[in-house]
């Protein structure tokens, strides 16, 4: 019983910090997207960079949804 409680406690910690980490990474991608959009508006070709960041953000959002 003691082992089960410890494993449950560890799982809760992983979930708690995993969620926070993913949320932080998603926010960072949002900031990059804003920056890249601004650069694109100024005439810099950012299409590929935007696609890469959007893809990474989607992966993190999917992982976050699965963790919750």
N, C-alpha and C positions, 0 to 999 in steps of 0.2 A: 504494500500500500504506500509505503514511504517513497519507493522508487517511482511509482505512478504519479504521485504528487509532484515530485521533482521534475519529471519529464513534462508534465503539464505546465509547470511554472516556466521551464525553459522554452516551451513552445509559445507561451504567451509573450515572453520577452522577445523572441525572434519575430513574432508577428507585429508586436508594437514597434520595434525599431525598424523592421522591414518596411512597414507602412510609412513611417516618417522619412526613411531614406528615399523611397520611391516618390513620395510627394515632393521632396526637395529636388530631386532630379527632374521631375516634371516641370517644376517652377523654373529651373535653370533653362530647360528647353524652351519654355514660353518666352523667357527674356531673350534668348538667342533668336527666336523667331521674330520678335519685335525688332531687334537690332538688324537682322537680315532684311526684313521688309523695308525698313528705313533706308538701308543702303541700296536696295533695289529701286526705290523711288527716286534715288539720286542718279540712277543710270548704271549702277554696278550690276553685272550679271550674277545673280544669286540663286537662280532656279535650282541648280543641283544641290547647293548647300541647304536650301530650304527643304528640299525633298528628303535629304539625309536626316535633318533634324526632325522633321515631321515623322519620319519612319521610326526613329529612336524614341520619340515621345509616345507614339502609339504602342510600341513594345512595352514601355514602362507603365503606361495606362492599363494595358492588358494584364501585366504582372500584378499591378496593384489591385485590380478587380478580382483576380484569382486569389489574392492573399486575404482579401476582406471577407 
